[in-house]
Amino acid sequence: MVIGLTGKSDIADYMIIATGRSQRQVGAAAERVHKAVKDLSGRPPAIEGLPMGDWVLIDSGDVIVHIFRPEVREFYNLEKMWLVDLPLDGAKDTSEGAS
């Protein structure tokens, strides 16, 4: 799944969320993405979680890639968090009581 982050966050322009069926598959996919980013950009991206293989994060700057095992992806449910519509700038905050 590709999620556009423009207007939602300054951390990156896009987030990619993928699933591997096992720790070995997650690790192999992460190594492949890491190599591809390095080959394309000339510099290695930051990578976290590779030794465990449950959830690997690859940060290339403009694009962040998350690769999960299915149960870990379901637990964190990043899609739900990042696909929520944010309130419009300047929208009236109705959570405060009237003065």
PyMOL commands that set and color helices and strands:
alter all, ss='L'
color gray80, all
select helices_A, chain A and resi 23-41+70-76+78-83
alter helices_A, ss='H'
color red, helices_A
select strands_A, chain A and resi 2-4+14-19+46-48+55-59+63-68
alter strands_A, ss='S'
color yellow, strands_A
deselect
rebuild
show_as cartoon
